[in-house]
Amino acid sequence: MGIKKSIVSCLYVVLVFVGFQDFVEGRLLLLKKPDRDNAAATARWLVSQNSWGVLNTISMDLGGAPFGNVVSFSDGLPNEGSGIPYFYLTTLDPTARNALKDQRSSLTISEYPIGTCGKTDPENPTCAKITLTGKLKLLEENTKEAEFARTALFTRHQEMPGWPKDHNFQFFKLDIEDIFLINWFGGPKPLTLDEYFHQKMSLASILQKLA
């Protein structure tokens, strides 16, 4: 018990000294990579730790061909991710225009940018990757979810509030329908939406387990 209490105390001390800077940058550095057998935890870890990915839409300009675009995202406050990716997009870019015509989309995220793959190639199955497939939906203005998206995105991506107002940036979310996760050899890990969304990633729950 004494060791666990010491660990909890150290975590709080670290948070005080860094001023939650690591959380603001969108990486829960105190939370190590989950066990590879825990697919739900790995999936939520990948989404919460990353701040960008490749968002794929059905291109209106290319006759329905898939179009991938690097985009920034956030799934919530840095220490309390929701698992739902939110985006701040402009219709001056094909991604938002495509989604307004055909919502079918997918977001691909890799463990590699987190820095925990070492020298392993990003395509190696031990370097985890996830593709969330669903519908990219425009959020209604002046709603609680739109305000949540604003807070989540502007906290993690601090230059976003200064982006040009005349570019008509709007908040979108990916309504997830399917999860494709690889974090080891042997093919994709089975993972339901219920398992994914009921995996808690909050700092409070981490500290509670250690107490």
Solvent accessible surface area in square Angstrom, and as a share of the most:
residue,aa,sasa,rsa
1,M,153,0.68
2,G,52,0.50
3,I,137,0.70
4,K,93,0.39
5,K,127,0.54
6,S,62,0.40
7,I,72,0.37
8,V,23,0.13
9,S,61,0.39
10,C,80,0.48
11,L,23,0.12
12,Y,111,0.42
13,V,77,0.44
14,V,61,0.35
15,L,5,0.03
16,V,114,0.66
17,F,169,0.70
18,V,52,0.30
19,G,52,0.50
20,F,94,0.39
21,Q,115,0.51
22,D,44,0.23
23,F,9,0.04
24,V,44,0.25
25,E,102,0.46
26,G,1,0.01
27,R,86,0.31
28,L,5,0.02
29,L,105,0.52
30,L,63,0.31
31,L,39,0.19
32,K,172,0.73
33,K,61,0.26
34,P,26,0.16
35,D,94,0.49
36,R,109,0.40
37,D,120,0.62
38,N,65,0.33
39,A,14,0.11
40,A,13,0.10
41,A,8,0.06
42,T,0,0.00
43,A,0,0.00
44,R,10,0.04
45,W,3,0.01
46,L,0,0.00
47,V,0,0.00
48,S,2,0.02
49,Q,5,0.02
50,N,4,0.02
51,S,33,0.21
52,W,109,0.38
53,G,3,0.02
54,V,52,0.30
55,L,0,0.00
56,N,39,0.20
57,T,2,0.01
58,I,44,0.22
59,S,4,0.03
60,M,86,0.38
61,D,100,0.52
62,L,109,0.54
63,G,80,0.77
64,G,37,0.35
65,A,39,0.30
66,P,111,0.70
67,F,58,0.24
68,G,41,0.40
69,N,33,0.17
70,V,99,0.57
71,V,13,0.07
72,S,38,0.25
73,F,0,0.00
74,S,0,0.00
75,D,0,0.00
76,G,0,0.00
77,L,74,0.37
78,P,12,0.07
79,N,51,0.26
80,E,90,0.40
81,G,9,0.08
82,S,38,0.24
83,G,0,0.00
84,I,44,0.22
85,P,0,0.00
86,Y,7,0.02
87,F,0,0.00
88,Y,25,0.10
89,L,17,0.09
90,T,14,0.08
91,T,37,0.22
92,L,119,0.59
93,D,46,0.24
94,P,40,0.25
95,T,1,0.00
96,A,0,0.00
97,R,94,0.34
98,N,2,0.01
99,A,1,0.01
100,L,90,0.45
101,K,157,0.67
102,D,31,0.16
103,Q,71,0.32
104,R,143,0.52
105,S,7,0.04
106,S,20,0.13
107,L,0,0.00
108,T,49,0.29
109,I,3,0.01
110,S,32,0.21
111,E,1,0.00
112,Y,98,0.37
113,P,39,0.24
114,I,16,0.08
115,G,59,0.57
116,T,71,0.41
117,C,14,0.09
118,G,58,0.56
119,K,210,0.89
120,T,42,0.25
121,D,89,0.46
122,P,59,0.37
123,E,147,0.66
124,N,51,0.26
125,P,41,0.26
126,T,34,0.20
127,C,1,0.00
128,A,0,0.00
129,K,38,0.16
130,I,0,0.00
131,T,31,0.18
132,L,0,0.00
133,T,55,0.32
134,G,3,0.03
135,K,70,0.30
136,L,1,0.01
137,K,63,0.27
138,L,71,0.35
139,L,17,0.09
140,E,136,0.61
141,E,133,0.60
142,N,153,0.78
143,T,50,0.29
144,K,187,0.79
145,E,57,0.26
146,A,8,0.06
147,E,97,0.43
148,F,73,0.30
149,A,0,0.00
150,R,104,0.38
151,T,57,0.33
152,A,0,0.00
153,L,0,0.00
154,F,37,0.15
155,T,41,0.24
156,R,14,0.05
157,H,27,0.12
158,Q,114,0.51
159,E,124,0.55
160,M,2,0.01
161,P,56,0.35
162,G,68,0.65
163,W,67,0.24
164,P,67,0.42
165,K,163,0.69
166,D,124,0.64
167,H,64,0.29
168,N,84,0.43
169,F,42,0.18
170,Q,38,0.17
171,F,20,0.08
172,F,1,0.00
173,K,38,0.16
174,L,0,0.00
175,D,54,0.28
176,I,9,0.05
177,E,92,0.41
178,D,79,0.41
179,I,15,0.08
180,F,89,0.37
181,L,0,0.00
182,I,34,0.17
183,N,1,0.01
184,W,91,0.32
185,F,121,0.50
186,G,85,0.82
187,G,32,0.30
188,P,73,0.46
189,K,48,0.20
190,P,123,0.77
191,L,23,0.11
192,T,75,0.44
193,L,64,0.32
194,D,92,0.48
195,E,88,0.40
196,Y,0,0.00
197,F,71,0.30
198,H,130,0.58
199,Q,38,0.17
200,K,141,0.60
201,M,11,0.05
202,S,11,0.07
203,L,18,0.09
204,A,72,0.56
205,S,24,0.16
206,I,34,0.17
207,L,15,0.08
208,Q,139,0.62
209,K,157,0.66
210,L,50,0.25
211,A,75,0.58
